[in-house]
Amino acid sequence: MKYSTRVFEADGKGEAEIFVTVNDTHYEGAKYFIAYYGLCDSKTINRYTKKGKCILDMKQATSKRFCPMEKEDCLFGIDRNLTISPLMAGEYGIQLCVVYDPLYEKPPIAYTNTRILAHKVTLASSSLAISSETPSLHGTILVYASLIILVFILLIAIIVYKCYTAQLSAELHGPVILDDQQRVAVKTPYDSKEARALFMEEVEGAKCVGRHPKLVAIIGTVMSDDFMHFVMEYCHHGNLKEYLAKRRNYMLGLQHRDIDLNAPMANIEGVDFEQVFTVEDIHRIASQACTGMAYLAQNSIIHNSLCARHVLITSDHSVKISDFGNITFENNSHKFELPTELTKWTAIEILKGSQPSPKSDVWSFGVLLWELSTVGGSPYHNTDNRNVLSLLEKGFRLPKVDNASLLLYQLMRELWCDSPDDRMTFAQLSSRLSYTIQQDYNASHRFVTIDRFAPYYVDSEEDTRTLPILPVPEPGKNNRRTSNDPAHLLSESERLLGFRR
């Protein structure tokens, strides 16, 4: 008996064919042949294994019957191709038995009645990856079930960990980059019930906004002594309102010493340029704040509280939008409750009772630009919060100040259009700011000037809450303006710009 082999791939699995050649003349009178083939028994070692033979387990072996070439009345075919599928790692054996009488078909037995002595089969070389064993269906199901249970337990552990430690999602928020001293800011609620409610709203709002380079990074919350502490990125210079006030006072001190930094031959001895404020600073802070607000608008988030108090300044003078306790989402049907202290930064349509939109944040950004231009001035300084809406309805807007160029003030006025549809988006605003910065550059006027007698410099909002409430004019009556009417205080620059005749 002679044989040759071929290894190939079929239906995504390895297979081997054994071609058996039998010299029929040596087996005259044979009725048919039986080939037993399969994996050799690796557990059985005997003296035949070194002579090209091995023990073949009959329980695992495959058998095939085929006829001699000259037998025309044979019950079996003459195909002598034996297929091994799937092909597994190990040694294969084959034993060909000649059957002269079907009554004595059993093969020669060695050792026990389940093993026979067979020839080793040397398979042709192949680049196919042959598995060492074929996993059973039960084993496969068991493996997959174990993996599913493991993943489920892992997910439960992560959820429990995040719930108890209030850790924010790393996938959504990314890493937190602390300052050079690895400091964080910790905020704790006040004892009152209302303060605690506002505190929790801020925590939940911070979780919704995600993480962005121009938003204050929220690290998480920590429970200590039955109090929840809000841990966030530390911003060394505090909020923008205080930041501007410090630089305004320093600039006033320079003016008191008759130091004009815009003069060609300015005396800069003893000047701390870390404390001065320039026109470029106005543009830089406005541009960075616009980037942060554009991110919120892109995600359909409305801040509703944008003002200088809610913008933080880091140790490298970068801008971070903060205070997310009043955020809402676009197309939100819930009625928005306007915080009284934010009335002067709030868009006219919200004061009339409409729902907030990203365009209402655009209005607030215009007021923030005015705060920057005044280096921390208080908007509508001589007007009670209850009178703001009546002024806006009569067409009054914040006046132009010296540090705001005509281009910059014109941009502010476009952000204060009565209709939200007439205002630009934050993406458009970013482009307009870039254009304004390029056009506004003036080497001879780099540093801001402070009017020490300007009435809009007040220490706190408390100073404006005791002002009298102005009556709303009735139609048909003589509504002649008086010098006490804030609407009469529109600046001459408004007329020059064409906003008032």
ABEGO torsion letter per residue (X at the ends): XBBBBBBBBBGGBBBBBBBBBBBAAABBGBABBBBBBEBBBAABBBAAAAAGBBBBBAAABBBBBBBBAABAABABBABABBBBOBBBBEBBBBBBBBBABAABABBBBBGBAABBBBBBBBBBBBABBBBABBBBAAAAAAAAAAAAAAAAAAAAAAAAAAAAAGBBBAAAAEBBBBBAAGBBBBBBBBABAAAAAAAAAAAAAAAAAEBBAABBBBAEBBBBGGBBBBBBBBBAAEBAAAAAAAAAAAAAAAAAAGBBAABABBBABGBBAAABBBAAAAAAAAAAAAAAAAAAAAAGBBAGABBAAABBBBAAGBBBBBGAAABBBBGBABBBBBBAAAAAABBAAAAAGBBBBAAAAAAAAAAAAAAAAAGGBBBGAABBAAAAAAAAAAGBBBBBBAABBAAAAAAAAAAABABAAABBBAAAAAAAAAAAAAAABBAABABBBBBAABAABBABAAAAAABBBBBBBBBGBBABBBAABAAAABBAAAAAAGABX
